[in-house]
Amino acid sequence: MKRGLAVVFMVGIALALAFPQEGKCREQENLYGMLSGKSAVKTHVSDITDSSGGNEVDVIFLKEALENALATRLTINFELVPGKENADIIIDCDITEFLWTAEDPVDNITGIAGIAMDTLVTENYARIQAVFSVTDAAGGEQLWRRELKATLTSKDMPRQKSISMVSERLVKIFMRECFSKTHGAR
């Protein structure tokens, strides 16, 4: 009796996980499908916050890079608006980490030759992590939220130069993950 009940319970859990209640759960890997058919998507980019503790990231540069990426996007027509009250969607970003080191960490490489080569090459390393969220301005529903990370290694990348370089890479990752057709529903 107990074994039969346990089997029924496990089958119930498997079915619940296999078939989400709302179809939206599977479709919202990103927002391409929801936004690409609209003639214009009025978009407000909130001021970027930095909770990393270091306050090294140029939040104004990052916001401008994000707005530029949205404005030049071809597959979705983003129309930037200054206030939340005029927007269809609101994009928020909070920087959770920025790291720069003069020597990049040893990568997870298989084989002794690869590890030896990686330890011999000295490059500067930068990493930025941020939580991005996209909210429906009218209803307040959070449509998309992810913590994204961008990394960069280069022989000539001083700390100050690395901030803009890795910030631009983070914006590209956000645009790909949130609005790209190729990263859509799986």
Secondary structure, DSSP 8 states (H G I E B T S, - for coil): -HHHHHHHHHHHHHHHHHS-SSTHHHHTTSSHHHHTTSS-EEEEE---EE-SSS--S-HHHHHHHHHHHHHT-SSS-EEE-SSGGG-SEEEEEEEEEEEEESS------SSHHHHHHHHH---EEEEEEEEEEEEETTT--EEEEEEEEEEEEESS--HHHHHHHHHHHHHHHHHHHHH-STTS--
